[in-house]
């Protein structure tokens, strides 16, 4: 199973020294890089020794993965291009990454610095590890690196601190997950699995479907499930506006179908207004979000 090195590129409008400091200083680096929780340089016995550092990543439930890295070379050309080469490894048995190497390159341009990285690694756990890496872990690493690069870009260019970005990302993810689950539930339970709960009667009272209420209800249920899945897996502001529009239309439809439904304990008004509020929260947080799609990403 052939591996292809990961490549991520962005362009940041700043001077070389600013970008170098933000990427090479551990206390700053760990703030914007989603892949690491802590980075710490190790003391040198001799100033000429390679720079070594410890890194750790929290994966949740109090578990973290530790590793060690080493800057093996830093090269600067006459035209100002600089390359930082490093290698890394982890002895942790829960770490999919066994060892690897890569580089960061800084290329000065007229309006900023082109900043890109290329890296690759070997996995443990045999064939199972290779499959997990190809299907899940490697795409996740590409996304996390690109997200982090855009986070750094927003920090330098717009002054948006990485904590703001991370809090906004968590907020949007929670909103999308909550709305997605609600839409899937509303499409599956009352519209497909338990159609006698009153949904068909609402359609009948509208007088629009001439005996095809059950088929229409199934179609609506499938559409709601599909929309819920899209909300969970696609992070787009347009989906939040579509959610608000859809809920407003459903509320108007309920008014014309059966106004008494709004007197029930769990009614369209209380549910829809809550879901609309969640979408507004997500929309407000989108301006703080780094986007992996803003970077050039590929596996060479």
N, C-alpha and C positions, 0 to 999 in steps of 0.2 A: 504494500500500500504506500505509494510514493507521496512524500510530503512536499508541499510547496511553501517556501518562505513567505512570511507575512510582510506586507508593505503598506504603510500609511503615510500620507503627505498632507500638509497644510501650508498656508502662508500667513505670516503674522506681521502686522505693521508695527515694527519697533526696531530699535538698534540691536546690534549683535550682543552687547554686554548684558542688556536686559534679558534677552532670551536665554543666554548662557547661564545667568544666575538662576533664573526660574526653573531651569531644567537640570542643573548640575548641583544645586544646593539641596541636600536631602530634606531639610525642614520645610522647604518650599515645594519641592517635588512631590512629597507625600500628600500635599494638600489638594493637588489637582489631578493626580493620576489615580483613576478608579481601580487600577490593578493592585495597588499597594496601600496598606494601612499605615505602616511604619517603615522608614528607611533611616539607617544610622551608619555613618562611616566608622570603620574600625581604626584604632590607633596604629601608626606605622612605627616599625623599629628603625627604619632608615627613610629619610625623605625621598630617596630614589625608588623605593618600593612601589609596586602598583597599588592603586587605591582600591581597598576592599570595603565592602559594606554588607550589612545584614538587612534583610527585608522580611516583612511578614504581611500576610493578608488574612483578614478575618472573614470567614465564610459563613458565620452565623452559629447560634447555639453555643457560644463560648469557644468555638473551635477556630484555630488559626493555623495557617501554613507558613512555615519559616523557610528561608533560603539564604544563600550567600552569593554575592556578586563581586566581580572584579573588573575594574577598568583597565584593559590591557594595553590600550594605546589611545593617544589623542593627537591627531594630525591637523596641521593648519597649512594651507597653500598660500602662495603669494597673492592670489586674488581674493583672499579673505574666507574662502571655504574652509570649514572645520568639520572634522569627523571624530566622534567619540565611539570607540569600539569597546565592547564589554562581553563578558561571559558570565553565566549564572548557573546555579544548580541548587537542588534541594534534596536533603536526606530524609525528609518527612515521607512516611509511607502513604499518607493520605494525599500527597501532592501528585497530580497526574504528570506534571513536568519533572523529569529527572535531571536534565541538564540542557543548556542551550547557549546560544551566542547571538549577538546582533550589533547594530550600530545606530547612532543618531548622527544626522548630517545637517549642517547649517550652511545655506548658500545665500549670501547677501545679494539682494536685487535692488532695483531703483526705489521701490516703494515698500521695502520690508525684507524679511528673511524667509526664504523657503526652507521649511523644517520638515524632515521626513525620517522615517525609521524603517529598517528591515531587520527581521529576526526570525529565528527558527529554534526548535527545541526537540528533544527526544522524550518520548513518553514511557511510563512504566505500565505494569499490569498486562503486558503482552498484547495479543490481538484485541482483547476487550478494550484496553486503553487506547489503541489506535482507532477503533471504531468510535468510541466516545469522543475522542479528539476531533475526528473528521466531521462527525455529525453535529456535535454540540459545542465542544470546548473551543475549537479553533475559530469558528464563526463568532463565538462570544468574545474571544480575545481580540479579534479584528474590530468588533463593535466597541468594546471597552477602550481600546487604544484610540480609536477615532473620536469617540465621545470625549475622552480625556484631552486630546489635542485641541478640540474645539472649545472645551472648558478653559484650557490655558489661553487660547486666543481671546476669548471673551473677557477673561480676567485682565489681560494686558491691554487690550484695545478699548474695552468698555468699562472696566473697573468692577465687573460682576464677580464677586468672590465665589470660589468653588463651593463653599457651604450653601450659598444661595442657590447655586445650580443643582446641588445634590438634593436640597430640600424641595426645590421645584420639581425635580425628576421623580422623587418619591411621591409627592402630592399627585402629580399627573398619573403615575402608575396606579396609585390607590383609587383615584377617581375612575380611571378606565376599567380597572378590575371590578369595582363595585357596580358601575353602570352595566358592564358586560354581563355580570352574573344576573342582575335584575332583568335585563332584556331576554337572556336565555331562559330564565325561570318563567317569565311572563309568556314567552312563546311556546315553551314545552308543556308546562303544567296545565294551565286553564284552557289553552287553545288546541292542544294535540292529545294529551293524555286524559284529561278530565273535562270534556267539552260540556258536561251538564252542570257546570258551576255558574252558569249565567251568561257566558260570553255569547253563545248562540242566540239567546233571547234578546240580547242587546241589538244584535244584527237584524233579527226579525222585526223588532220594533222600529227600526229605521225604514223598513219597507223598500229597500233598494236592491235586494238580491233574489227575489222571486223563487224561493225554495233552494237556492244554492248556498245557503248560509254555512253549512258544514264544510264544503269545499273552500269557500272564501276564508273561513276561520283557519283551516289548515295552511292555506297560503300565507295568511298573515303571521301565523305561528312560525313557519319556516323563515319568513323574512326577518322576524324579530330575533330568532336564534342566530341567523347569519350576521345581523347587525351587532349583536352582542359579542360574537366571536371576533368581528372586525375591531370593535372597541378594545378588546383585550390585547390583540396582537398588532394593531396598527396605531401608531402614535401620530395623529394628525388633528390639527385644529378644526379642519373642515368637518370631521366627524362629530365634534362637539356642537357645532352650529346645526348640523343635521339632526342631532339628538334633540336640541331645543325646538327646532322646527317641527319635528315629528311629534313631540310631546304636546306642543300647542295644537296641532291638528287633531290629535287623539282626544284632547280635552274638549275641543269644539264639537267633535263628532259625538262624544258622550253626552254633551248638553242637548243636542238635537235628538239623540236616540232615547235617552231616559234620564231626565233631570233628577229623578229620585235617587239615582246611583250615588250622587254626591252627599247623601245623608248617611251612607254606610260607614262603619268604623274605618275601614281601609278603602278609601275612594280615590278616583282619579286626581282630584285636586291635591290631596295630601301627598300622594306618591309622585305625581308629575312635577309639582313645585320643588320637591326635594331633589329630584333628578336634574331639573333645570339648574338648581343652585350648584350642584356638583359640577355640571358642565361649565358654569361661569367661573368656578374656582380653577378648573383646568385651564380655561382660556386665559385667565389672568396670569397663570404660572408659565405659559408657553414662552413668553418673552424672555424668561430667565434660563430657558433650556438650551444646553449645548446640543448639537445635532451631529451624529456620526456621519450623516449624509453630506455635511459640509466639507468633509475631507475626501481625498482620493484614496480609495482602499482597493487592494487586490492581493492575490497570492501569486507571486512571480513563478 
